[in-house]
Amino acid sequence: MSHRHFCDAAGHDWYCDGKALRPIAGDTKSTTCMCVRHEVPMEQGDHSACPVELLACPEHRDEQQRKMNEAASIFSHDGLEAYADTEPVPWQDKDGKPIVGFCLWCNRDFYTMEEVSEHNAGDSAACEPYQQFIAAQSASASMPEDAEPQDGGEPQ
């Protein structure tokens, strides 16, 4: 049974058979695709309504990596400087320590994939800004259109 990914390199959907290569995360071989909402392999159950992983497809993976390496080589710690023949620069935190990812909601850096999993566990329960957003969305969705607003303003 296959499931959907979105190729962020070329802007299209693609499907895998349950495992995919994630070189940006440091993987050198394919790993099991996991549902970040349910914390189970994507092949277990129906995840059609769950978030889709942004992951370059096999056809565009090398091109994406090349573009990322080019962009990273332009920047150095001293400012703008071109390095044509440098190794790829891994993601780093503000102190120069390597990271595997970060949260756009709470600005947290992740140093291991375990930290990513813990952060995303329970529908990202550890991410306060995301939880506030979800609560606000739930509150606005449950407010009937003819209800009186609490701030005394006009009904929506």
C-alpha positions in Angstrom: 0.0 0.0 0.0 1.5 3.3 -1.0 1.0 6.8 0.5 1.5 10.3 -0.7 4.4 12.7 -0.2 4.8 16.2 -1.7 8.0 16.9 -3.7 9.1 20.3 -2.4 11.8 20.5 -5.1 9.4 20.4 -8.1 6.0 20.9 -6.6 4.1 17.7 -7.2 2.7 14.7 -5.3 4.5 11.4 -5.4 3.9 8.0 -3.8 6.2 5.6 -2.0 5.9 2.0 -0.8 6.3 2.7 2.9 10.0 3.7 3.0 11.8 6.7 1.6 15.3 8.2 1.6 15.7 11.4 3.7 19.3 12.7 2.9 18.6 16.1 4.5 18.0 14.3 7.8 21.3 12.5 7.3 19.9 9.2 6.2 22.0 7.1 3.8 19.3 4.5 3.3 15.5 4.5 3.1 13.6 4.5 6.4 10.0 3.8 7.3 7.6 6.7 6.7 5.9 7.6 9.9 2.6 9.6 10.5 3.6 12.6 12.6 0.0 12.8 13.9 -0.5 9.2 15.0 3.2 8.2 15.5 2.8 4.9 13.5 4.1 3.8 10.2 2.1 5.3 7.3 1.3 1.8 6.1 -0.8 1.2 9.3 -4.3 2.5 8.8 -5.7 5.4 6.8 -3.7 8.6 6.9 -5.3 10.3 4.0 -6.4 13.2 6.2 -3.0 13.5 8.0 -0.2 16.0 7.2 1.8 15.1 4.1 5.6 14.9 4.4 7.5 17.4 2.2 10.2 15.3 0.7 11.9 15.5 -2.7 11.0 12.6 -4.9 13.7 10.3 -6.2 13.7 12.0 -9.5 14.3 15.5 -8.1 16.3 14.6 -4.9 19.8 15.1 -6.4 18.8 18.4 -8.0 17.4 19.7 -4.7 20.5 18.7 -2.9 22.7 20.4 -5.5 20.6 23.6 -5.2 20.8 23.5 -1.4 24.6 23.0 -1.5 25.0 25.9 -3.9 22.9 28.2 -1.7 24.7 27.1 1.4 28.1 27.6 -0.2 27.3 31.3 -0.8 27.1 32.0 2.9 30.0 31.8 5.3 30.3 32.9 8.9 32.1 36.0 7.7 29.2 37.1 5.5 28.6 36.6 1.7 31.4 34.7 0.1 31.3 32.2 -2.7 33.0 28.8 -2.3 32.6 26.8 -5.5 34.1 23.5 -4.4 33.1 23.2 -0.8 31.3 20.3 1.0 27.6 20.7 1.8 27.1 22.7 4.9 24.8 20.9 7.4 22.0 22.8 9.2 23.3 24.5 12.3 21.9 26.3 15.3 22.9 29.9 16.1 26.0 28.6 17.9 27.1 26.5 15.0 26.1 23.1 16.4 24.6 20.7 13.8 20.8 20.2 13.9 18.5 17.8 12.0 15.6 20.3 11.9 13.6 23.0 13.6 10.0 24.1 14.4 8.6 27.1 12.6 6.0 27.5 15.3 8.2 27.7 18.4 11.7 28.3 16.9 13.1 25.2 18.6 16.1 23.5 17.1 16.3 19.7 17.0 19.6 17.9 17.5 18.2 14.3 17.0 15.3 12.7 15.3 14.1 11.5 18.7 13.7 15.2 19.7 11.6 15.7 16.6 9.4 12.8 17.5 9.0 13.9 21.1 8.1 17.4 19.9 5.5 16.1 17.4 4.1 13.5 19.7 0.4 13.8 20.6 -0.4 16.2 17.7 2.6 18.4 18.7 1.5 18.7 22.3 5.0 20.1 23.3 4.7 23.0 20.9 2.8 25.7 22.8 2.3 28.2 19.8 0.9 25.4 17.7 -1.5 24.2 20.5 -2.7 27.8 20.9 -3.3 28.0 17.1 -5.3 24.7 17.2 -7.3 25.9 20.2 -8.2 29.2 18.4 -9.1 27.3 15.3 -11.4 24.9 17.3 -13.0 27.8 19.1 -13.7 29.8 15.9 -15.1 26.6 14.2 -17.4 25.8 17.1 -18.9 29.4 17.4 -22.2 29.5 15.6 -22.6 32.3 13.0 -25.5 33.9 14.8 -23.8 33.8 18.3 -23.0 37.1 20.0 -19.3 37.9 20.1 -17.8 38.1 23.5 -16.1 41.4 22.7 -19.4 43.2 22.1 -18.6 43.6 18.4 -20.7 42.7 15.4 -21.4 39.0 14.7 -19.4 37.6 11.9 
